[in-house]
């Protein structure tokens, strides 16, 4: 498994994109919002002791990070001084109002973890996604508020940041909130001397 390639594909999938088809169509679309953020850090392997699993990394700013790699860090024997460790963190958040086609409010979560195969350069990728669905049970245009019912029957009232969103939603619609966090760590061969 190429963790870096996996992470790049993951970043593309999680990146929030909003396309507006035109003023007339946009006015009739259900409200939605999405945002994502990617953070990346790299460090060079400064020292490594394969017997004790002690590793020291050197960051670009000169800071060193020392640690003992756990037995879960597969393929440590493939790592050499000068190799580059790449860590990426992606977070994504979206809210989408959709017409209710027989669905019910509720929540579901999914966590996945992948490691490189034995004999490859070390790498791991983990993704945690949670989807929560609420039902719109009240819209008050005059008060600029709306009420959402959770899967357990609790109802909460909210103020709309954009009053136009209330006009584009209907009682009975579903509000789908999706949060995703992903992290990937890979080791790449260092530059040839």
Secondary structure, 3 states (H helix, E strand, C coil): CCHHHHHHHHHHHHCCCCCCCCHHHHHHCCCEEEEEEEEEEEEEEEEEECCCCEEEEEECCCCEEEEECCCCCCCHHHCCCCCEEEEEEEEEEEEEEECCCCCCCEEEEEEEEEECCCCCCCEEEEEEEEEEEEEEEEEECCCCEEEEECCCCCEEEEECCCHHHHHCCCCCCEEEEEEEEEEEEEEECCCCC
